[in-house]
Amino acid sequence: GRYSWNNVQYLNFSLSSEEKKLHQSSVYNSLNNLPDNEITRWYFKSNNSLGLVRIIHSFQVSNGYCRIYQALIEVDNSAKHWTNKACKHGYSDWIFLK
């Protein structure tokens, strides 16, 4: 389905609001600012949690463009990751497609 941003992004971890903000801003930083294969990292010391976001592929679509990205979250040495797609049309917000 299509959605703007939701809790699926947190990979079933119960993160604090600070961690959620760090992860969300990392995803958007990668989508908006970074070339393919560069990594945005976050680290939240008080919970020993971290996240990585990396764009692995970017491509044009008829009325905009899409970026495939990998996200990883690790909490207490338990890590989960996934690959997701986000698309943008003109000046619209990113839409995530799974």
All heavy atoms as an XYZ file, in Angstrom:
820
protein
N       0.814     -1.203      0.000
C       0.000      0.000      0.000
C       0.847      1.252      0.000
O       2.064      1.188      0.089
N       0.162      2.369     -0.120
C       0.839      3.672     -0.134
C       0.579      4.364      1.193
O      -0.531      4.352      1.693
C       0.253      4.567     -1.234
C       0.355      4.010     -2.620
C      -0.604      4.751     -3.555
N      -0.313      6.167     -3.591
C       0.499      6.750     -4.467
N       1.103      6.000     -5.369
N       0.707      8.042     -4.449
N       1.580      4.977      1.746
C       1.381      5.724      2.986
C       2.441      6.805      3.090
O       3.463      6.739      2.411
C       1.420      4.793      4.202
C       2.676      3.978      4.326
C       3.734      4.415      5.112
C       2.804      2.767      3.656
C       4.892      3.670      5.223
C       3.955      2.017      3.764
C       5.003      2.471      4.549
O       6.135      1.741      4.660
N       2.208      7.820      3.920
C       3.188      8.888      4.041
C       4.282      8.491      5.033
O       5.426      8.348      4.670
C       2.527     10.213      4.383
O       1.563     10.058      5.382
N       3.961      8.297      6.283
C       4.958      7.798      7.247
C       4.178      7.051      8.306
O       3.130      7.527      8.738
C       5.729      8.963      7.890
C       6.745      8.479      8.891
C       6.556      8.321     10.222
C       8.090      8.087      8.640
N       7.715      7.836     10.813
C       8.668      7.685      9.873
C       8.870      8.013      7.468
C       9.978      7.233      9.975
C      10.173      7.557      7.575
C      10.727      7.183      8.817
N       4.615      5.898      8.715
C       3.900      5.205      9.786
C       4.837      4.332     10.589
O       6.037      4.283     10.330
C       2.693      4.425      9.232
C       3.092      3.223      8.410
O       4.221      2.747      8.480
N       2.178      2.724      7.617
N       4.299      3.661     11.560
C       5.114      2.912     12.508
C       5.805      1.698     11.907
O       6.691      1.126     12.543
C       4.262      2.487     13.702
C       3.973      3.654     14.618
O       4.810      4.546     14.759
N       2.806      3.675     15.236
N       5.402      1.285     10.702
C       6.110      0.195     10.030
C       7.593      0.537      9.919
O       8.456     -0.340      9.976
C       5.493     -0.024      8.626
C       6.336     -0.974      7.793
C       4.079     -0.544      8.751
N       7.890      1.837      9.773
C       9.278      2.261      9.600
C      10.152      1.891     10.792
O      11.371      1.828     10.670
C       9.333      3.789      9.415
C       8.591      4.288      8.200
C       9.396      4.213      6.910
O      10.561      3.829      6.905
N       8.767      4.581      5.813
N       9.547      1.660     11.952
C      10.340      1.397     13.151
C      10.593     -0.095     13.374
O      11.121     -0.488     14.410
C       9.674      2.033     14.372
C       9.414      3.510     14.170
C       8.136      4.030     14.293
C      10.458      4.371     13.828
C       7.894      5.383     14.083
C      10.221      5.725     13.615
C       8.944      6.227     13.738
O       8.709      7.554     13.518
N      10.203     -0.922     12.403
C      10.578     -2.336     12.365
C      10.193     -3.114     13.623
O      10.938     -3.968     14.096
C      12.096     -2.478     12.128
C      12.689     -1.644     10.985
C      14.166     -1.974     10.813
C      11.947     -1.874      9.693
N       9.047     -2.800     14.177
C       8.509     -3.479     15.364
C       9.306     -3.244     16.637
O       9.085     -3.930     17.628
C       8.369     -5.000     15.144
C       7.304     -5.314     14.122
O       6.289     -4.628     14.058
N       7.543     -6.326     13.311
N      10.236     -2.295     16.626
C      10.885     -1.919     17.880
C       9.996     -0.908     18.593
O       9.354     -0.081     17.949
C      12.252     -1.275     17.625
C      13.327     -2.256     17.270
C      13.910     -2.247     16.011
C      13.780     -3.201     18.195
C      14.916     -3.139     15.679
C      14.786     -4.101     17.875
C      15.356     -4.069     16.613
N       9.943     -0.974     19.909
C       9.216      0.069     20.644
C      10.224      1.153     21.019
O      10.938      1.047     22.017
C       8.539     -0.511     21.885
O       9.477     -1.234     22.643
N      10.337      2.130     20.150
C      11.321      3.194     20.306
C      10.723      4.367     21.063
O       9.519      4.606     21.013
C      11.787      3.678     18.933
C      12.414      2.631     18.012
C      12.775      3.264     16.680
C      13.640      2.002     18.647
N      11.583      5.112     21.725
C      11.142      6.351     22.371
C      10.850      7.395     21.293
O      11.257      7.257     20.135
C      12.241      6.872     23.293
O      13.355      7.284     22.529
N      10.159      8.458     21.679
C       9.861      9.497     20.688
C      11.146     10.121     20.155
O      11.221     10.492     18.986
C       8.932     10.556     21.284
O       9.526     11.135     22.415
N      12.192     10.207     20.985
C      13.465     10.748     20.501
C      14.068      9.841     19.434
O      14.574     10.314     18.407
C      14.470     10.895     21.650
C      14.130     11.974     22.647
C      13.313     11.432     23.830
O      12.733     10.321     23.710
O      13.276     12.115     24.860
N      14.033      8.539     19.684
C      14.575      7.602     18.701
C      13.761      7.643     17.407
O      14.323      7.581     16.312
C      14.571      6.185     19.269
C      15.579      5.987     20.392
C      15.318      4.729     21.171
O      14.203      4.548     21.721
O      16.232      3.897     21.249
N      12.448      7.727     17.536
C      11.615      7.811     16.332
C      11.961      9.054     15.520
O      12.053      8.990     14.287
C      10.132      7.822     16.715
C       9.643      6.465     17.199
C       8.170      6.514     17.541
C       7.657      5.139     17.942
N       6.229      5.141     18.264
N      12.154     10.178     16.212
C      12.524     11.410     15.497
C      13.868     11.258     14.806
O      14.049     11.697     13.667
C      12.592     12.588     16.471
C      11.259     13.211     16.788
C      11.472     14.542     17.524
C      10.233     14.918     18.322
N      10.422     14.812     19.777
N      14.828     10.652     15.490
C      16.152     10.454     14.891
C      16.058      9.584     13.640
O      16.669      9.877     12.607
C      17.097      9.799     15.898
C      17.615     10.691     17.030
C      18.236      9.840     18.137
C      18.622     11.694     16.495
N      15.288      8.503     13.734
C      15.182      7.604     12.592
C      14.443      8.286     11.436
O      14.884      8.228     10.285
C      14.478      6.303     12.987
C      14.499      5.298     11.874
N      15.668      4.732     11.411
C      13.504      4.780     11.111
C      15.384      3.905     10.412
N      14.086      3.919     10.216
N      13.354      8.952     11.746
C      12.588      9.613     10.686
C      13.436     10.686     10.002
O      13.466     10.767      8.774
C      11.306     10.226     11.262
C      10.431     10.855     10.184
C       9.083     11.319     10.724
O       8.862     11.382     11.925
N       8.181     11.645      9.834
N      14.147     11.477     10.783
C      14.943     12.526     10.144
C      16.090     11.921      9.327
O      16.482     12.484      8.308
C      15.454     13.539     11.165
O      16.316     12.933     12.069
N      16.592     10.758      9.745
C      17.639     10.089      8.962
C      17.103      9.602      7.622
O      17.764      9.741      6.588
C      18.220      8.908      9.738
O      18.885      9.357     10.892
N      15.915      9.015      7.637
C      15.308      8.565      6.375
C      15.103      9.754      5.449
O      15.494      9.731      4.269
C      13.975      7.825      6.629
C      13.233      7.587      5.309
C      14.228      6.503      7.346
N      14.511     10.838      5.976
C      14.246     11.996      5.121
C      15.536     12.678      4.682
O      15.624     13.171      3.554
C      13.300     12.977      5.808
C      11.858     12.532      5.720
C      11.194     12.010      6.812
C      11.163     12.612      4.513
C       9.868     11.592      6.731
C       9.846     12.192      4.410
C       9.205     11.690      5.518
O       7.898     11.267      5.420
N      16.564     12.703      5.530
C      17.837     13.280      5.114
C      18.414     12.504      3.935
O      18.876     13.098      2.960
C      18.839     13.282      6.270
C      20.177     13.838      5.830
O      20.289     14.990      5.430
N      21.209     13.014      5.872
N      18.366     11.169      4.034
C      18.872     10.355      2.928
C      18.063     10.596      1.661
O      18.625     10.789      0.577
C      18.838      8.874      3.299
O      19.826      8.585      4.260
N      16.734     10.570      1.786
C      15.893     10.736      0.603
C      16.098     12.099     -0.053
O      16.143     12.209     -1.280
C      14.417     10.581      0.980
C      13.957      9.165      1.358
C      12.522      9.202      1.860
C      14.105      8.201      0.182
N      16.212     13.130      0.769
C      16.250     14.493      0.228
C      17.634     14.954     -0.191
O      17.750     15.800     -1.081
C      15.696     15.478      1.251
C      14.197     15.338      1.442
O      13.463     15.075      0.494
N      13.744     15.502      2.668
N      18.664     14.451      0.475
C      19.969     15.089      0.335
C      21.113     14.218     -0.146
O      22.112     14.749     -0.609
C      20.392     15.695      1.686
C      19.375     16.687      2.205
O      18.898     17.533      1.470
N      19.030     16.561      3.476
N      21.018     12.904      0.000
C      22.211     12.093     -0.230
C      22.180     11.342     -1.554
O      21.130     10.891     -2.007
C      22.393     11.078      0.902
C      22.736     11.664      2.269
C      23.106     10.544      3.224
C      23.860     12.680      2.187
N      23.357     11.194     -2.160
C      23.443     10.337     -3.346
C      23.324      8.871     -2.946
O      23.431      8.537     -1.760
C      24.848     10.640     -3.891
C      25.630     11.104     -2.710
C      24.648     11.803     -1.810
N      23.125      8.025     -3.931
C      23.039      6.592     -3.676
C      24.290      6.127     -2.922
O      25.397      6.606     -3.171
C      22.941      5.817     -4.995
C      21.592      6.013     -5.680
O      20.756      6.771     -5.161
O      21.398      5.416     -6.749
N      24.071      5.180     -2.028
C      25.123      4.471     -1.291
C      25.759      5.246     -0.146
O      26.558      4.688      0.584
C      26.221      3.945     -2.227
C      25.667      2.908     -3.181
O      24.959      2.001     -2.752
N      25.930      3.063     -4.464
N      25.431      6.524      0.035
C      25.909      7.204      1.235
C      24.966      6.881      2.384
O      23.779      6.647      2.193
C      26.004      8.712      1.010
C      27.259      9.083      0.260
C      27.588     10.566      0.378
O      27.121     11.226      1.329
O      28.312     11.051     -0.493
N      25.519      6.880      3.609
C      24.763      6.409      4.772
C      24.479      7.558      5.727
O      25.361      8.372      6.000
C      25.560      5.294      5.494
C      25.616      4.048      4.598
C      24.928      4.959      6.841
C      26.475      2.927      5.151
N      23.249      7.627      6.203
C      22.892      8.486      7.327
C      22.815      7.591      8.562
O      22.180      6.542      8.520
C      21.517      9.145      7.111
O      21.531      9.894      5.901
C      21.183     10.097      8.264
N      23.482      8.006      9.643
C      23.505      7.213     10.878
C      22.905      8.016     12.015
O      23.063      9.235     12.065
C      24.942      6.904     11.297
C      25.760      6.209     10.278
C      27.260      6.257     10.672
N      28.070      5.843      9.531
C      28.374      4.581      9.269
N      27.979      3.621     10.068
N      29.075      4.285      8.208
N      22.279      7.329     12.934
C      21.886      7.967     14.196
C      22.245      7.034     15.346
O      22.376      5.830     15.161
C      20.405      8.348     14.211
C      19.418      7.221     14.076
C      18.838      6.789     12.922
C      18.875      6.402     15.119
N      17.981      5.735     13.184
C      17.977      5.482     14.526
C      19.051      6.356     16.512
C      17.265      4.534     15.269
C      18.358      5.406     17.246
C      17.466      4.513     16.621
N      22.432      7.632     16.496
C      22.796      6.859     17.684
C      22.143      7.529     18.884
O      22.179      8.754     19.015
C      24.323      6.837     17.841
C      24.800      6.125     19.083
C      24.491      4.782     19.304
C      25.554      6.792     20.044
C      24.921      4.118     20.448
C      25.992      6.133     21.192
C      25.660      4.810     21.385
O      26.087      4.164     22.520
N      21.525      6.732     19.722
C      20.846      7.243     20.918
C      21.488      6.564     22.117
O      21.210      5.404     22.422
C      19.347      6.963     20.837
C      18.540      7.675     21.885
C      18.464      9.055     21.908
C      17.852      6.956     22.844
C      17.715      9.716     22.878
C      17.096      7.596     23.817
C      17.035      8.987     23.826
N      22.378      7.295     22.769
C      23.259      6.694     23.772
C      22.492      6.096     24.948
O      22.802      5.002     25.412
C      24.241      7.758     24.263
C      25.384      7.186     25.058
C      26.458      8.233     25.306
C      27.616      7.625     26.062
N      28.677      8.591     26.319
N      21.479      6.799     25.438
C      20.850      6.337     26.679
C      20.097      5.027     26.507
O      19.798      4.353     27.485
C      19.936      7.423     27.245
O      18.901      7.704     26.345
N      19.798      4.627     25.277
C      19.143      3.346     25.052
C      20.050      2.388     24.273
O      19.623      1.303     23.904
C      17.815      3.555     24.310
C      16.895      2.350     24.431
O      17.030      1.526     25.325
N      15.961      2.240     23.513
N      21.284      2.827     24.005
C      22.218      2.029     23.216
C      21.570      1.539     21.917
O      21.668      0.379     21.545
C      22.746      0.847     24.033
C      23.972      0.221     23.378
O      24.709      0.914     22.679
N      24.175     -1.066     23.584
N      20.895      2.462     21.239
C      20.239      2.110     19.977
C      20.869      2.920     18.851
O      21.465      3.976     19.083
C      18.742      2.396     20.061
O      18.521      3.763     20.336
N      20.740      2.384     17.651
C      21.296      3.084     16.500
C      20.501      2.734     15.263
O      19.721      1.776     15.243
C      22.775      2.717     16.303
C      23.126      1.245     16.042
C      23.052      0.886     14.559
C      24.512      0.944     16.565
N      20.703      3.541     14.232
C      20.058      3.266     12.960
C      20.940      3.701     11.811
O      21.783      4.592     11.957
N      20.754      3.050     10.676
C      21.455      3.387      9.444
C      20.418      3.454      8.333
O      19.485      2.650      8.295
C      22.476      2.307      9.067
C      23.562      1.930     10.064
C      24.367      0.747      9.528
C      24.474      3.108     10.328
N      20.610      4.394      7.424
C      19.748      4.496      6.246
C      20.655      4.689      5.035
O      21.579      5.510      5.067
C      18.772      5.689      6.356
C      17.877      5.761      5.115
C      17.932      5.589      7.619
N      20.400      3.922      3.994
C      21.220      4.027      2.785
C      20.325      3.893      1.561
O      19.551      2.932      1.442
C      22.268      2.909      2.774
C      23.155      2.920      1.548
C      24.319      1.961      1.715
N      23.870      0.576      1.706
C      24.204     -0.305      0.756
N      24.975      0.027     -0.247
N      23.756     -1.540      0.838
N      20.445      4.855      0.654
C      19.739      4.768     -0.625
C      20.515      3.802     -1.511
O      21.729      3.942     -1.664
C      19.685      6.147     -1.318
C      19.136      7.228     -0.375
C      18.888      6.046     -2.618
C      17.686      7.153     -0.053
N      19.826      2.815     -2.060
C      20.550      1.870     -2.912
C      20.236      2.046     -4.399
O      20.994      1.583     -5.240
C      20.295      0.396     -2.486
C      18.813      0.088     -2.425
C      20.962      0.116     -1.157
C      18.527     -1.388     -2.152
N      19.169      2.766     -4.734
C      18.824      2.925     -6.148
C      17.858      4.090     -6.287
O      16.952      4.234     -5.464
C      18.184      1.636     -6.671
C      17.857      1.646     -8.125
N      18.783      1.977     -9.094
C      16.707      1.377     -8.789
C      18.198      1.905    -10.289
N      16.947      1.538    -10.118
N      18.072      4.909     -7.308
C      17.176      6.045     -7.583
C      16.815      6.003     -9.060
O      17.672      5.703     -9.893
C      17.889      7.371     -7.283
O      18.368      7.395     -5.959
N      15.571      6.279     -9.375
C      15.171      6.209    -10.784
C      13.989      7.134    -11.045
O      13.202      7.435    -10.153
C      14.840      4.769    -11.198
C      13.765      4.120    -10.380
C      12.442      4.105    -10.804
C      14.078      3.509     -9.169
C      11.450      3.501    -10.046
C      13.088      2.901     -8.402
C      11.774      2.895     -8.843
N      13.906      7.585    -12.297
C      12.816      8.448    -12.727
C      11.565      7.606    -12.984
O      11.669      6.472    -13.438
C      13.184      9.155    -14.040
C      14.440     10.011    -13.951
C      14.217     11.266    -13.135
O      13.142     11.853    -13.152
N      15.239     11.679    -12.406
N      10.419      8.183    -12.669
C       9.145      7.624    -13.125
C       8.465      8.728    -13.920
O       8.948      9.859    -13.945
C       8.261      7.130    -11.942
C       8.884      5.896    -11.305
C       8.067      8.205    -10.916
N       7.345      8.414    -14.562
C       6.773      9.360    -15.520
C       6.555     10.753    -14.937
O       6.829     11.744    -15.598
C       5.467      8.801    -16.073
O       4.559      8.593    -15.000
N       6.101     10.834    -13.685
C       5.805     12.160    -13.146
C       6.550     12.438    -11.851
O       6.050     13.073    -10.944
C       4.293     12.329    -12.946
C       3.714     11.189    -12.129
O       4.392     10.203    -11.863
N       2.461     11.312    -11.739
N       7.777     11.914    -11.755
C       8.550     12.155    -10.546
C       9.719     11.194    -10.475
O      10.246     10.779    -11.501
N      10.116     10.847     -9.265
C      11.176      9.857     -9.135
C      11.031      9.079     -7.838
O      10.310      9.490     -6.929
C      12.558     10.479     -9.283
C      13.048     11.337     -8.148
C      14.084     10.893     -7.325
C      12.528     12.606     -7.911
C      14.567     11.685     -6.292
C      13.008     13.403     -6.890
C      14.027     12.941     -6.084
O      14.504     13.718     -5.069
N      11.719      7.950     -7.803
C      11.629      7.043     -6.671
C      13.028      6.710     -6.195
O      13.986      6.746     -6.971
C      10.928      5.745     -7.068
S       9.193      5.963     -7.534
N      13.123      6.361     -4.923
C      14.386      5.930     -4.343
C      14.124      4.681     -3.500
O      13.188      4.656     -2.713
C      15.005      7.037     -3.483
C      15.151      8.356     -4.232
C      16.075      9.323     -3.526
N      17.481      8.961     -3.838
C      18.531      9.629     -3.355
N      18.358     10.646     -2.524
N      19.764      9.271     -3.682
N      14.929      3.663     -3.712
C      14.875      2.452     -2.909
C      15.908      2.626     -1.795
O      17.050      3.002     -2.074
C      15.256      1.209     -3.742
C      14.496      1.172     -5.059
C      15.072     -0.064     -2.910
C      13.084      0.719     -4.996
N      15.494      2.358     -0.559
C      16.459      2.521      0.526
C      16.409      1.343      1.478
O      15.402      0.652      1.597
C      16.210      3.837      1.295
C      14.929      3.897      2.078
C      14.899      3.556      3.436
C      13.735      4.284      1.472
C      13.724      3.603      4.155
C      12.560      4.340      2.192
C      12.559      3.997      3.523
O      11.378      4.034      4.238
N      17.546      1.126      2.134
C      17.652      0.131      3.183
C      17.719      0.870      4.508
O      18.410      1.889      4.620
C      18.928     -0.691      3.011
C      18.925     -1.564      1.779
C      20.258     -2.268      1.579
O      21.309     -1.710      1.848
N      20.194     -3.498      1.085
N      17.006      0.358      5.491
C      17.055      0.926      6.831
C      17.381     -0.199      7.803
O      16.900     -1.317      7.646
C      15.721      1.562      7.196
N      18.214      0.130      8.780
C      18.553     -0.816      9.823
C      18.365     -0.123     11.159
O      18.712      1.049     11.299
C      20.000     -1.288      9.676
C      20.526     -2.189     10.816
C      21.375     -3.302     10.249
C      21.320     -1.399     11.846
N      17.773     -0.828     12.103
C      17.671     -0.344     13.478
C      18.211     -1.447     14.372
O      17.913     -2.628     14.168
C      16.224      0.006     13.871
C      15.697      1.156     13.010
C      16.136      0.385     15.355
C      14.225      1.478     13.245
N      19.028     -1.041     15.350
C      19.577     -2.001     16.297
C      19.323     -1.481     17.706
O      19.618     -0.327     18.006
C      21.073     -2.172     16.051
C      21.718     -3.213     16.941
C      23.181     -3.429     16.592
O      23.478     -3.749     15.419
O      24.016     -3.263     17.490
N      18.737     -2.323     18.545
C      18.491     -1.988     19.949
C      19.011     -3.152     20.782
O      18.616     -4.301     20.551
C      16.982     -1.767     20.223
C      16.755     -1.422     21.692
C      16.406     -0.679     19.323
N      19.886     -2.862     21.723
C      20.464     -3.914     22.579
C      20.993     -5.090     21.770
O      20.684     -6.255     22.052
C      19.421     -4.421     23.591
C      19.138     -3.371     24.639
O      20.050     -2.582     24.930
O      18.004     -3.348     25.153
N      21.734     -4.791     20.741
C      22.366     -5.808     19.886
C      21.378     -6.691     19.136
O      21.743     -7.729     18.606
C      23.332     -6.692     20.698
C      24.474     -5.878     21.272
O      25.030     -5.034     20.571
N      24.784     -6.095     22.534
N      20.117     -6.297     19.108
C      19.152     -6.981     18.254
C      18.867     -6.061     17.061
O      18.403     -4.938     17.248
C      17.871     -7.246     19.045
O      16.841     -7.643     18.171
N      19.199     -6.535     15.872
C      19.083     -5.688     14.681
C      18.004     -6.218     13.740
O      17.811     -7.429     13.611
C      20.412     -5.626     13.949
N      17.304     -5.293     13.107
C      16.356     -5.639     12.049
C      16.594     -4.670     10.908
O      16.974     -3.518     11.121
C      14.911     -5.492     12.517
C      14.517     -6.418     13.642
C      13.086     -6.141     14.063
C      12.776     -6.834     15.391
N      11.560     -6.319     16.004
N      16.338     -5.143      9.690
C      16.493     -4.238      8.558
C      15.432     -4.555      7.515
O      14.800     -5.616      7.537
C      17.908     -4.349      7.964
C      18.241     -5.714      7.465
N      17.938     -6.133      6.199
C      18.825     -6.759      8.089
C      18.343     -7.376      6.041
N      18.879     -7.790      7.177
N      15.231     -3.617      6.633
C      14.317     -3.843      5.535
C      14.676     -2.917      4.399
O      15.465     -1.980      4.554
C      12.861     -3.680      5.957
C      12.354     -2.262      6.103
C      13.060     -1.158      6.478
C      11.014     -1.813      5.873
N      12.229     -0.068      6.510
C      10.978     -0.441      6.138
C       9.845     -2.466      5.473
C       9.805      0.315      6.002
C       8.689     -1.710      5.355
C       8.681     -0.345      5.617
N      14.110     -3.211      3.253
C      14.279     -2.394      2.063
C      12.907     -1.841      1.711
O      11.911     -2.566      1.739
C      14.837     -3.252      0.917
O      16.076     -3.822      1.353
C      15.067     -2.411     -0.321
N      12.858     -0.553      1.402
C      11.583      0.097      1.135
C      11.745      1.051     -0.038
O      12.868      1.394     -0.416
C      11.126      0.853      2.395
C       9.638      1.137      2.392
O       8.882      0.547      1.634
N       9.215      2.039      3.249
N      10.624      1.478     -0.597
C      10.640      2.396     -1.732
C       9.857      3.645     -1.386
O       8.772      3.560     -0.798
C      10.027      1.721     -2.965
C       9.975      2.644     -4.191
C       9.770      1.876     -5.481
C       8.331      1.465     -5.667
N       8.072      0.914     -7.016
N      10.418      4.795     -1.739
C       9.731      6.069     -1.553
C       9.718      6.800     -2.882
O      10.710      6.800     -3.615
C      10.442      6.912     -0.498
N       8.581      7.424     -3.206
C       8.455      8.146     -4.467
C       7.952      9.557     -4.199
O       7.241      9.808     -3.225
C       7.489      7.437     -5.412
S       8.089      5.801     -5.922
N       8.342     10.447     -5.099
C       8.020     11.866     -4.940
C       7.589     12.380     -6.295
O       8.211     12.072     -7.312
C       9.275     12.588     -4.466
C       9.083     14.003     -3.995
C      10.426     14.470     -3.429
C      10.409     15.871     -2.911
N       9.433     16.107     -1.855
N       6.533     13.158     -6.308
C       6.029     13.721     -7.557
C       6.005     15.237     -7.419
O       5.239     15.767     -6.612
C       4.629     13.181     -7.862
C       4.593     11.671     -7.870
N       5.176     10.925     -8.864
C       4.096     10.782     -6.982
C       5.022      9.644     -8.603
N       4.377      9.522     -7.457
N       6.876     15.902     -8.146
C       6.919     17.357     -8.059
C       7.286     17.792     -6.651
O       8.253     17.315     -6.075
N       6.478     18.682     -6.088
C       6.774     19.194     -4.752
C       6.000     18.460     -3.665
O       5.934     18.914     -2.536
C       6.469     20.693     -4.690
C       7.414     21.498     -5.543
C       7.022     21.961     -6.794
C       8.713     21.756     -5.110
C       7.906     22.680     -7.582
C       9.602     22.464     -5.893
C       9.201     22.929     -7.134
O      10.071     23.624     -7.912
N       5.435     17.319     -4.003
C       4.663     16.575     -3.007
C       5.591     15.969     -1.964
O       6.810     15.924     -2.133
C       3.886     15.456     -3.699
O       4.783     14.448     -4.126
N       5.019     15.476     -0.878
C       5.786     14.756      0.121
C       6.161     13.379     -0.423
O       5.557     12.882     -1.373
C       4.953     14.572      1.396
C       4.756     15.881      2.146
O       5.603     16.788      1.984
O       3.776     15.973      2.887
N       7.127     12.776      0.214
C       7.467     11.397     -0.125
C       6.306     10.483      0.232
O       5.712     10.591      1.276
C       8.709     10.949      0.659
C       9.965     11.610      0.199
C      10.581     12.694      0.763
C      10.742     11.258     -0.945
N      11.695     13.026      0.045
C      11.828     12.158     -1.004
C      10.640     10.261     -1.919
C      12.803     12.090     -1.995
C      11.600     10.189     -2.900
C      12.672     11.093     -2.952
N       6.021      9.563     -0.687
C       5.046      8.510     -0.445
C       5.821      7.204     -0.387
O       6.642      6.924     -1.259
C       3.993      8.441     -1.575
C       3.204      9.743     -1.647
C       3.054      7.255     -1.382
C       2.290      9.977     -0.467
N       5.562      6.413      0.646
C       6.263      5.142      0.818
C       5.383      4.031      0.262
O       4.170      4.036      0.429
C       6.573      4.912      2.300
C       7.487      5.961      2.853
C       6.973      7.114      3.418
C       8.861      5.811      2.771
C       7.821      8.106      3.913
C       9.712      6.788      3.261
C       9.195      7.950      3.828
N       6.009      3.089     -0.430
C       5.279      2.008     -1.098
C       5.882      0.694     -0.653
O       7.094      0.519     -0.702
C       5.406      2.145     -2.613
C       4.942      3.501     -3.143
C       5.853      4.001     -4.227
C       3.522      3.403     -3.630
N       5.039     -0.194     -0.216
C       5.588     -1.478      0.211
C       4.902     -2.559     -0.587
O       3.711     -2.497     -0.822
C       5.374     -1.687      1.716
C       6.192     -2.821      2.268
C       7.686     -2.602      2.059
C       8.480     -3.860      2.443
N       9.850     -3.809      1.947
